[in-house]
């Protein structure tokens, strides 16, 4: 990135990775405090941000912590004082920080963190699996999953806007597939600072701000007389987020001309589809290619990309999937011993479909674990299984492991 | 087919083991009669705080099915017997979870018994105990208050004397015979069994009609709905100063409106304003900022904030200016300074009378050899 681009008065294009796109979002959002601790594949973002600070392009407190736990503790506290923050991690690093990550939602702190999705040890592996970020699925973290570098930049800006809305005040984890998204470079439109300033207001914590001028106690010990009310408040924040996300996308579209359409689900050739595949993250790319190929053969296959797992778009999912005869959920994750031995996404989506009167047959495809490619062949195999289910009206097997030897 | 429950109200840490022995004793004794039971502490009282009122319970039932109704409870609400092992708890209790002030007889069932270990009479106790809509009985096991610690236990037989008394006042809960059997098995001590028997014979019980007792409305507050609570676990700070009308020149620190320390005290400071030199030391040293600075520069211990620790007495350089006095000597939480202002001579007389009997001011450990002295005195009596 050249100095000319950074001070540009109009949108510029750059060939950058997903991690670099996030770093640009940090710069444009004028983040105050960033904490870092290296772990692949998240760490590219900390390098990119560090460079920007060194070059004088971003003025932020950049703290390299002694581990992920401290990393998340520091941003949590900074956020309580009214600082806009960014941090991130991957795989077991995210788990090491879990105590701090859990309380961040309870304290209603709008921490934005990038999760460079990575398989959990053991065995040590660098490739993508979604189980790291999924660990906070039930804990009050908003969870978008991102497909492209452009979407990474855009979603990060949206994440601050939503998280810092007083009706929400919840942390947001940006799900970014390791390697495929974090490390490959694509053409990204970089907006101007002026555009971003119009979109993203200053973070104002108001009467909740931890500051000598606004003396407050935070994080007290409570007993059973208080906790249920506090949980319900967090629940309400997540419910409010639905509407706040919608508003944020609308505004984003007005200012930047991107991210129109439904913020929560992307539909690809779903109109008259008999069978639908659902998935999140970068596997959308091979899925879309496969759908196009199968359509050429006259097979009525479509793809639905889930863009936000939390808050979960129940109505949209019910409406879109309710039209199909058979639905297959592609899980780049596992949930050992779960209902039907399916993935996390599968069981969430299947549960959302239960109230739909004529709900489709539901099948689960565990695929692409540990960074294994989700190939055109794999998606074709899934589609064929679904087409057979739609045709026979019978589910032969609920969960398949696709692309596995043996 | 029946269940019965007993609550033991005690001061945290100092009487924990005593309370535990009583509730365990009840369950073990009931077992001798083929009943089944559980004993447990009120979860919100744990971890216990020094001297903060706490509760333990024993529930016994004829069948396991009947007992199940109590197994997931934190606090049984209809007790056959409420045992109170410190008489200053007659004024009620607040656990550290701050539910507001709970009258000591609130969870005693109609016709049940509130059983005190005390040297006071029923007449004296009833001036402190809040009125109840239903009649109940006030029983007394005569004795000084048992206080020990977390790591030591003073085996003064208070445990078995309470057990023996329960067999008398509530024989449907457990019989004396079973109590004695349980004592022999649990402690292998014939003397303790004899103590239980003696207590069974000596315990006195007085019926208390509905509506008799302290007429004060106990301090209570409404718990907010989730919509009304601040989000983010944020609690606004207490203001540094509370504005008090007509207090120009004075200073009253801001205080938490719901966190009152009425029942954490077993003693309170009595201030003789006539000898006070306004040296400020009590005010500076009080760990709870409980002193209000009056407009004329005196230091008035506010009884909503005082936990009765006695630091003020210890640091006061003037003899008999601040004196800690047993909480049972007081029936209200009024400002001493205001009483003094209204009638200086009358107040002086009251101070003299109130601090005259110093050794009785507190109970619990004060000096080595105290227990032996108390035993000797008790034998003489």
Interface residues (C-beta under 8 A of the other chain):
Chain A: X106 X107 X108 X109 X169 X207 X208 X215 X216 X217 X218 X219 X220 X223 X224 X225 X226 X228 X229 X230 X232 X233 X236 X237
Chain B: X43 X44 X74 X97 X99 X223 X224 X225 X226 X229 X230 X231 X232 X233 X234 X235 X236 X237
